Amino acid sequence: MTSAITGSALTLLDWAKRLDPNGKVPTIVELLNQTNEILDDMLWKEGNLETGDRVTVRTGLPSVYWRMINQYVAPSKSRTAQIDFGTGMLESWSQVDEDLAKLGGNLNETRLSEAKAFLEAMNQEMAGTVFYGNSGTAPEEFTGFAPMFSSSAAGNGQNIILAGGNSTDNYSIWLVGWGENSVYGIFPKGSKAGLVHNNIGLVTDTDSSGGKMRVYQDQWKWHAGLTVKDWRYVVRIANIDVSDLIGVNSAADLVELMIKATYRLPSLKNCKPAFYMNRTCAEMLDILRRNDVVAGGGLTFENVDGKRQMSFRQIPIRIVDQLVTETTAIS
């Protein structure tokens, strides 16, 4: 009796594609890999809840008075509020037939090759959720930046800078000031930070009809969330029209918009700031850099850890491929 092989399992065809002419597992050209540098910058803290993080924010200052001699002063107090930020459970499983994994004596190489793909998939999903996750429409996710900063008329609307686009092809550039009192990633109380890999090893798997198969299993999980303790440390430059930007036809002045963004943050000293944009915005900004540097502007390249890092007024510029075209303009 035979049973169907699911699409998530490695097949002999998959194996053949991964062997070089000498029968070894080659280095795969990861055409699906992305650059999501926000994961390099995020600060992480253990939440104070088993399901997330509860923070207390100041919502009002006490009243103060000028007084004269023998004049009474009414007591006053500040006002606070508590906000809960949730976490989500990102998880995936890898499964390889025992005999398939051992073909050619490349057991460890075969499993490592598959592990790289899972690592990339988890990283892409996490980076995308940091920006676009929405627990209101997808309860299994945590809420990211975009739903939090979605209307210029909201309480945090002063940190949304509109770039003028009103069509259905827009980009956003983000300025985030990471810090333990501003913005940080969280993991549930008592859990581990970051991506966790569990090497389950060789087990017997059973399908719905009772058929059995010996397989190597790996579990990948990442329990994480996002806390915006002080919303003033997040700035969204929204409604950057894609077609105008690429054509440099009435395009948004990215340099001017980024200057405005830096002044929205309460302080650049009390946080670890960084700009985040996709590579199309970075490309056009680099073109602007060519003229801006000649004119003595603030956009420069700096050498950071041996890498050529583009920065704006000493704030690093990071590329995030998960920042996609936004079909709805912010109002």
Beta strands, then each sheet from edge to edge (+ up, - down):
strand 1: 44-46
strand 2: 52-60
strand 3: 79-97
strand 4: 160-162
strand 5: 170-178
strand 6: 183-187
strand 7: 196-206
strand 8: 212-228
strand 9: 234-241
strand 10: 272-277
strand 11: 299-304
strand 12: 307-312
strand 13: 315-319
sheet 1: 1+ 6+ 8- 3+ 2-
sheet 2: 1+ 6+ 8- 7+
sheet 3: 4+ 9+ 5- 10+ 13+ 12- 11+
end
